[in-house]
Amino acid sequence: MDGRGGHVAMWHTSRGDRTLQGDEATLVREAIDTMVDVLSLHVDDEPAGGVICESGISLFDQLTPSQRIALLHDVATHLLTDRGDAPRLSAPLEATIAAIFMDVRDHVAIEVGFPQPTEHARWVERPGWRHLVASAFHSVAISEGDFEYLQELPLEASGDMQQWERVIDYLADAVLWDRDFEFSGTFLDMDPEISQERRQMLGIDEDYFTQIAPDPRPAEIPELVSATRRIVRQKPR
Protein backbone atom coordinates (compact mmCIF):
# COMPACT_ATOMS: atom_id res chain seq x y z
CA MET A 1 0.00 0.00 0.00
CA ASP A 2 1.26 3.48 -0.81
CA GLY A 3 2.49 5.15 2.40
CA ARG A 4 0.45 8.23 1.63
CA GLY A 5 -2.93 6.53 1.49
CA GLY A 6 -5.07 4.27 3.65
CA HIS A 7 -6.76 4.84 6.98
CA VAL A 8 -5.51 3.29 10.20
CA ALA A 9 -5.07 4.81 13.65
CA MET A 10 -1.34 5.38 13.26
CA TRP A 11 1.17 7.42 11.28
CA HIS A 12 2.62 6.28 7.95
CA THR A 13 6.36 6.19 8.73
CA SER A 14 9.28 4.79 6.77
CA ARG A 15 9.32 1.96 9.31
CA GLY A 16 5.65 1.08 8.77
CA ASP A 17 2.36 2.31 10.19
CA ARG A 18 2.97 2.99 13.85
CA THR A 19 2.42 5.19 16.87
CA LEU A 20 5.55 6.34 18.69
CA GLN A 21 6.12 4.80 22.09
CA GLY A 22 8.70 4.74 24.88
CA ASP A 23 11.85 6.81 24.62
CA GLU A 24 11.19 7.74 20.99
CA ALA A 25 7.83 9.21 21.98
CA THR A 26 9.37 10.99 24.98
CA LEU A 27 11.86 12.84 22.77
CA VAL A 28 9.18 13.97 20.31
CA ARG A 29 6.85 15.00 23.15
CA GLU A 30 9.54 17.20 24.69
CA ALA A 31 10.31 18.87 21.36
CA ILE A 32 6.67 19.57 20.50
CA ASP A 33 6.08 20.92 24.00
CA THR A 34 8.92 23.43 23.73
CA MET A 35 7.95 24.45 20.19
CA VAL A 36 4.33 25.13 21.16
CA ASP A 37 5.45 27.11 24.20
CA VAL A 38 7.61 29.40 22.07
CA LEU A 39 5.17 29.75 19.17
CA SER A 40 2.28 30.59 21.50
CA LEU A 41 4.20 33.68 22.62
CA HIS A 42 4.26 34.99 19.04
CA VAL A 43 0.69 34.44 17.88
CA ASP A 44 -0.08 38.15 18.23
CA ASP A 45 2.95 39.02 16.06
CA GLU A 46 1.61 37.19 13.00
CA PRO A 47 0.68 40.13 10.73
CA ALA A 48 4.03 41.84 11.31
CA GLY A 49 5.85 39.89 8.61
CA GLY A 50 9.27 38.26 8.77
CA VAL A 51 10.14 34.79 9.93
CA ILE A 52 9.35 33.98 13.57
CA CYS A 53 11.02 31.11 15.43
CA GLU A 54 12.99 29.66 12.51
CA SER A 55 13.53 25.92 12.47
CA GLY A 56 15.56 25.83 9.27
CA ILE A 57 12.76 24.00 7.43
CA SER A 58 11.56 26.71 5.06
CA LEU A 59 8.16 25.20 4.27
CA PHE A 60 7.36 25.11 8.00
CA ASP A 61 8.98 28.46 8.83
CA GLN A 62 7.02 30.40 6.23
CA LEU A 63 3.74 29.56 7.99
CA THR A 64 2.26 31.74 10.72
CA PRO A 65 2.72 30.71 14.37
CA SER A 66 -0.99 29.76 14.48
CA GLN A 67 -0.63 27.47 11.47
CA ARG A 68 2.48 25.86 12.96
CA ILE A 69 0.70 25.30 16.28
CA ALA A 70 -2.18 23.64 14.42
CA LEU A 71 0.21 21.37 12.52
CA LEU A 72 2.04 20.43 15.73
CA HIS A 73 -1.33 19.56 17.26
CA ASP A 74 -2.15 17.36 14.27
CA VAL A 75 1.22 15.63 14.47
CA ALA A 76 0.94 15.10 18.24
CA THR A 77 -2.56 13.67 17.88
CA HIS A 78 -1.74 11.22 15.11
CA LEU A 79 1.87 10.33 15.96
CA LEU A 80 1.57 10.04 19.74
CA THR A 81 -2.00 8.76 20.27
CA ASP A 82 -4.30 6.15 18.75
CA ARG A 83 -7.09 8.66 18.15
CA GLY A 84 -8.46 9.18 14.65
CA ASP A 85 -7.41 7.86 11.28
CA ALA A 86 -3.86 8.20 10.02
CA PRO A 87 -3.59 11.45 8.09
CA ARG A 88 -2.85 11.51 4.40
CA LEU A 89 0.75 12.67 4.32
CA SER A 90 1.38 16.09 2.83
CA ALA A 91 4.30 18.48 2.44
CA PRO A 92 3.19 20.64 5.42
CA LEU A 93 2.83 17.60 7.72
CA GLU A 94 6.17 16.08 6.80
CA ALA A 95 7.87 19.48 7.01
CA THR A 96 6.49 19.67 10.56
CA ILE A 97 8.10 16.34 11.44
CA ALA A 98 11.41 17.58 10.04
CA ALA A 99 11.07 20.83 12.01
CA ILE A 100 10.54 18.86 15.24
CA PHE A 101 13.85 17.05 14.78
CA MET A 102 15.59 20.29 13.82
CA ASP A 103 14.35 21.67 17.14
CA VAL A 104 15.89 18.66 18.87
CA ARG A 105 19.17 19.35 17.06
CA ASP A 106 19.10 22.98 18.20
CA HIS A 107 18.53 21.97 21.83
CA VAL A 108 21.43 19.53 21.68
CA ALA A 109 23.65 22.22 20.13
CA ILE A 110 22.75 24.62 22.96
CA GLU A 111 23.44 21.92 25.54
CA VAL A 112 26.83 21.23 23.94
CA GLY A 113 27.71 24.91 23.61
CA PHE A 114 26.58 25.94 27.07
CA PRO A 115 27.15 22.99 29.41
CA GLN A 116 25.62 23.30 32.85
CA PRO A 117 27.70 22.60 35.97
CA THR A 118 27.01 19.34 37.77
CA GLU A 119 25.49 21.18 40.73
CA HIS A 120 22.87 22.75 38.44
CA ALA A 121 22.13 19.48 36.65
CA ARG A 122 20.97 17.88 39.91
CA TRP A 123 18.12 20.36 40.12
CA VAL A 124 16.87 19.92 36.56
CA GLU A 125 13.69 17.85 36.64
CA ARG A 126 13.92 16.35 33.16
CA PRO A 127 16.93 14.63 31.56
CA GLY A 128 19.15 16.59 29.20
CA TRP A 129 18.53 16.60 25.46
CA ARG A 130 21.54 14.41 24.72
CA HIS A 131 20.18 11.81 27.14
CA LEU A 132 16.75 11.98 25.47
CA VAL A 133 18.29 11.58 22.00
CA ALA A 134 20.59 8.75 23.08
CA SER A 135 17.73 6.86 24.74
CA ALA A 136 15.47 7.27 21.70
CA PHE A 137 18.22 6.22 19.30
CA HIS A 138 19.08 3.13 21.33
CA SER A 139 15.41 2.14 21.54
CA VAL A 140 14.71 2.56 17.82
CA ALA A 141 17.93 0.88 16.67
CA ILE A 142 17.30 -2.13 18.92
CA SER A 143 13.64 -2.46 17.93
CA GLU A 144 14.52 -2.27 14.23
CA GLY A 145 17.48 -4.63 14.51
CA ASP A 146 19.85 -1.90 13.33
CA PHE A 147 22.58 -3.10 15.68
CA GLU A 148 25.38 -1.82 13.45
CA TYR A 149 24.09 1.72 13.97
CA LEU A 150 24.60 1.53 17.73
CA GLN A 151 28.30 2.22 17.27
CA GLU A 152 27.28 5.65 15.97
CA LEU A 153 25.87 6.58 19.39
CA PRO A 154 28.20 9.07 21.10
CA LEU A 155 28.71 9.20 24.83
CA GLU A 156 26.09 11.42 26.44
CA ALA A 157 28.76 13.90 27.52
CA SER A 158 30.11 14.15 23.95
CA GLY A 159 30.30 17.58 22.36
CA ASP A 160 30.72 16.19 18.82
CA MET A 161 27.78 17.80 17.00
CA GLN A 162 28.44 15.87 13.79
CA GLN A 163 27.86 12.61 15.65
CA TRP A 164 24.72 13.96 17.32
CA GLU A 165 23.39 15.21 13.97
CA ARG A 166 23.83 11.77 12.42
CA VAL A 167 21.92 10.22 15.30
CA ILE A 168 19.12 12.81 15.06
CA ASP A 169 18.92 12.33 11.28
CA TYR A 170 18.50 8.58 11.87
CA LEU A 171 15.62 9.28 14.26
CA ALA A 172 13.99 11.72 11.83
CA ASP A 173 14.28 9.21 8.98
CA ALA A 174 12.63 6.57 11.18
CA VAL A 175 9.48 8.73 11.20
CA LEU A 176 9.53 10.57 7.86
CA TRP A 177 8.13 8.63 4.94
CA ASP A 178 10.63 10.52 2.80
CA ARG A 179 11.77 14.11 2.27
CA ASP A 180 9.67 15.01 -0.77
CA PHE A 181 8.54 18.16 1.05
CA GLU A 182 11.97 19.64 0.28
CA PHE A 183 10.96 19.83 -3.40
CA SER A 184 7.76 21.77 -2.72
CA GLY A 185 8.87 25.03 -4.32
CA THR A 186 10.33 23.24 -7.34
CA PHE A 187 7.18 21.26 -8.10
CA LEU A 188 4.82 24.19 -7.56
CA ASP A 189 6.80 26.30 -10.04
CA MET A 190 6.85 23.61 -12.74
CA ASP A 191 4.64 23.38 -15.76
CA PRO A 192 1.60 21.35 -14.53
CA GLU A 193 2.08 18.57 -17.09
CA ILE A 194 5.76 18.15 -16.25
CA SER A 195 4.96 18.29 -12.53
CA GLN A 196 2.33 15.57 -12.90
CA GLU A 197 4.69 13.35 -14.88
CA ARG A 198 7.47 13.69 -12.29
CA ARG A 199 5.12 13.14 -9.37
CA GLN A 200 3.85 9.93 -10.96
CA MET A 201 7.41 8.79 -11.60
CA LEU A 202 8.35 9.42 -7.95
CA GLY A 203 5.10 8.04 -6.52
CA ILE A 204 4.02 11.36 -5.01
CA ASP A 205 0.29 11.96 -4.48
CA GLU A 206 -1.37 14.59 -6.64
CA ASP A 207 -2.26 16.83 -3.69
CA TYR A 208 0.92 16.26 -1.66
CA PHE A 209 2.36 19.69 -2.46
CA THR A 210 -0.92 21.57 -2.79
CA GLN A 211 -2.57 20.50 0.45
CA ILE A 212 -3.03 23.66 2.50
CA ALA A 213 -1.85 23.91 6.09
CA PRO A 214 -4.61 24.46 8.68
CA ASP A 215 -5.30 28.11 9.47
CA PRO A 216 -7.13 28.32 12.81
CA ARG A 217 -8.94 31.44 13.96
CA PRO A 218 -7.35 33.41 16.84
CA ALA A 219 -10.07 32.25 19.21
CA GLU A 220 -9.14 28.60 18.52
CA ILE A 221 -5.47 28.92 19.44
CA PRO A 222 -5.74 28.65 23.25
CA GLU A 223 -7.62 25.35 22.99
CA LEU A 224 -5.18 24.02 20.37
CA VAL A 225 -2.28 24.86 22.68
CA SER A 226 -4.03 23.28 25.68
CA ALA A 227 -5.01 20.17 23.72
CA THR A 228 -1.47 19.71 22.44
CA ARG A 229 -0.03 20.10 25.93
CA ARG A 230 -2.44 17.49 27.26
CA ILE A 231 -1.09 15.03 24.71
CA VAL A 232 2.62 15.73 25.08
CA ARG A 233 2.64 16.10 28.86
CA GLN A 234 0.92 12.83 29.63
CA LYS A 235 3.11 9.93 30.64
CA PRO A 236 4.18 8.00 27.50
CA ARG A 237 3.54 4.31 27.20
N, C-alpha and C positions, 0 to 999 in steps of 0.2 A: 504493500500500500504506500502511496506517495506520502511522505512525511508532512505534507502541508494539508492533507485532507483528513477525513474521518472524524468521528466524534466519540471520544472516551474521556473519562474524568482524570486526565493526566495532561502532561505537556509532551509535545513531539520533540524529543531530543535526538542528538546523533547517536545516543546509546539506547534508543528505543523509547517507547511511550512510558513515562514514569513521573512520579512525584518525588521531589527531593526529600531526603530524610537524613537523620543523624547529623554528623559534623558538616556535611555538604550543605544541608539546609541551614544549619546554624550560621555559617559564613554568609550565605545569601541574605538571611534575615537581618543580620547585623548591618550589612551594606545598605539594604533597602531602608532600614530604620534611619540610618544617618542621612541618606539622600533625601528622604521625605522631610526630616527635620529641617534641613538647610533650605530646601525648595519652598517649604511652607512660609519661611521668613520673607520670601521674595515675590509672593503672589501679587501683592499690591504694586509691584514695580513693573508688571508685565507690559503696559503700553509704552514704556520709556524707550524701548529699543535697545539694541546691543545684546550680547550673549551673557546670560546669567548662569553662574555655577557650571562652568564648562567641564565636561567629562573627557573631551577629546574625540567623542563619537559625534560627528557633525550632524547626522540626521536626527539624533536625540537632542543635541544642544540647540538646534535652531527652533525647537518647539518652546512654547511658553512654559513657565513653571507649573501652571495648572494642568496643561496637557501631559507634562512629564509625571506629575503626581498621579494622574489618572492611569497612565501606562504602568507605573510602578504598582498601583493597586491591582491592575489586571494581571500583571506578572505574579505578584504575591498570591493572589487568589488561585490562579491556575497552576503555578509551579510548586506552591507550598501547602496546598490543601486539596482535598478530593471533591470540592464543590464545583458543580457545573461541568459542561462539556469542555474538552480540550479546544483551545482557540485555533482558528485557521491562521497559521503563521504568516506574518506580514513583515515588511521592512521596518515599520515603527516598533513592532514588538521585539524583533530580533536585535534591533539597535539598542533597545532598552536593556536586554540581557547583556550585550557587550558593554554598555555604560556601567552596569552594576559591577562587572569585573574590573573595569577601569577605575572605579571608585575604590575597590579593594586594593588595586595596585598603588593608588595614591596614598592610601592609609599606611600601607607597608613602607612606602618611600619616606613618609613623614616619620614613622617609627624608627627607620634606619637612620635618617638624618638627624633626628632629635631624640636620642635614647634617653629614657628616664632612669634616674638613679634607683638602685635596688630598694631603698627605703620608701620611695614613692610607689613603686610597683606593688608593694604589699597592700597598699590601700586602694588599688584599682579593683573594682568589683568584677569586671569581665576580663577574660584573657586578652593578651595582646593580639594584634592582627597577624603577626607572623605565626603565632600559635594556632590561630583559627585557620589560616591557610594551610599550614602543615598538617593539621588534623584532617581537614577536608580532603587534601591531596592523598594522604595515606589511605583514608577510607575509600575513596573512589578507585584508586589504583588497585587496592586489594580486591574490591568487589568486582572489578572488571578483569581481574587476572593480569593486569599490566605490571607484573612484578619487576620487569626490567626498568620501568620508569622510577621505581623507588629510589634508585641511586641518584636521581636528579634532585631529591629532596635535601635542601640545605639544612644545616643546624639552625635551630630557632633563633640563636643569637647572631646568625650570619648577617653581614651587611652587604652581601653580594646581590645587588638588585637584578643583575642579568639572570641569576639563578631563580630568584623569586618571580621574575616576569615569566620565565619558562613554565614554572609551576602554575602560575595564575592562568596563563594561556591554555594549559592542559585542562584546567578546571572549566574555563569558559567554553572550550571546544567540546567538553563532555555534556554541555547543555545546549549550545547552539546547534541547530540543524546544519547550518553552514553560514557563510558570511556574505551571502548575496546582497544583503542590505548595503554593503559598501559600494555597490554599482548603481545605487538608486539614481543619482544625478545623471549618470551616463545613459541609462535606459530611458529615463524620462525625456532626455534631449534628442533621442534618436527618432528617425523616421518611423512611424508606427508599424509599417510592414516589416522593416528590418528588426525592430524591437521584438515583434511577435515571433519572428523566425528564430532569433537568438534565445528568447525565453523558452521556446519549445525545445530547442537543441539542448539547453541547460536544465530542462525540467522545472522551470520556474512558473508558478501559477500566474494566470493572466492579471489578477488584481493584487499581486504581491507588492508591487511598487506603488500602486495607486490607492491602496487602502488608506483612508484618512485616519490620523490619530484622533482619539476622543478629545472633545473640547468642552469640558464641564463648565457650567455657569458658576459665577463667584459664590453663590449661596450653597453650592454643592461641595465646595472644597473642604470645609471643616469635617463633614461626614466622611469624605474620601480619606482624609488624613487619619481620622479616628479609626475607620474600618481597616486601613492598612496597618496601623499600629497594633490593632487587636490581633491581626494575623501574625505579624513578625515578632511580637513580644510574648506570644504564648510559648510554652515549653515544647520544643520540637520532639518528634517521636524518635 
